[in-house]
Amino acid sequence: MIRLYHSLKVIGIILTLVGGMGMALGFIGMINLDVFAFGITAGVRVVGTVAITGCLLSAIGCFGLEFNNLS
């Protein structure tokens, strides 16, 4: 179980970094965020969703690791 939480934490950190770098590069104009747009959703939302998903996964992993250390 601890390996699962550690994996969630690592995957979350990677997704957060990728999403954050994608947003930063998109805002300064190095990449076109319209490529990630589909339907009526803007590309910024899609890239931001990757970063937010990474934050949530990392938080779940950290919570699981702390919970297992306390018990």
FENGI-V377430 format. One record per run of one state. SS is the DSSP state (h for helix, s for strand, l for the rest). FROM is the first residue (numbers start at 1). TO is the last residue. If there is no record, write none. Layout:
# FENGI-V377430
ss = {SS SS}
from = {FROM FROM}
to = {TO TO}
This chain:
# FENGI-V377430
ss = {l h l h l s l s l h l}
from = {1 2 29 33 37 38 39 41 42 43 71}
to = {1 28 32 36 37 38 40 41 42 70 71}
